[in-house]
Amino acid sequence: MYELDYSKMGVRICQVRKLKGLSQIELAKKCGISLSFMGHIERGTKK
């Protein structure tokens, strides 16, 4: 078994978000989470 690298995952989420032309707030609204939490996810500081 392996551990997930949340920092790499966050970077990938950020890359795809930008490719799709979405802001953090737009993606956060689509996901039903706060902008603050979306920032933590992209930085890999929260799961």
N, C-alpha and C positions, 0 to 999 in steps of 0.2 A: 504494500500500500504506500501511497505517497501523500505528501501534504500540499495543499494548494498554495500558490504564491499569490497572495492578495494584491501585492504591489503590481505585479505583472498583469494581473487580471484588470486592475483599475486602469492601467495605462491602455490596455486594449479597449476597454469600454470607452475611454476618452477618445481614442483614435476613431472608433466606429461612429461615435456620436458626432464628431466633427465632420467625418465623411458624409454623413447623412444630413448635415447642415442644421443640427439641433443645438440649442444652447443647453447649459446644465439645467436651467429652470424648466425648459420644455421637457427634457427627458425625465426630470424628477416628477413633474406633474403626470406624465404618462405612466410612470412606475408607482405613483401614489405615495411618494416619499418626500421629505423636505429637501430643500436646496442644500442645506447644511449636511444632511446625511449623504446626498449624492456626491458632494465634495469629498467627504471621508472615504466613500467607496472608491472614487477615482484616485485618491492618494494611497489607498490600501491600508488606511488606519482603522477601518471598521469592516466587519463581515456582513 
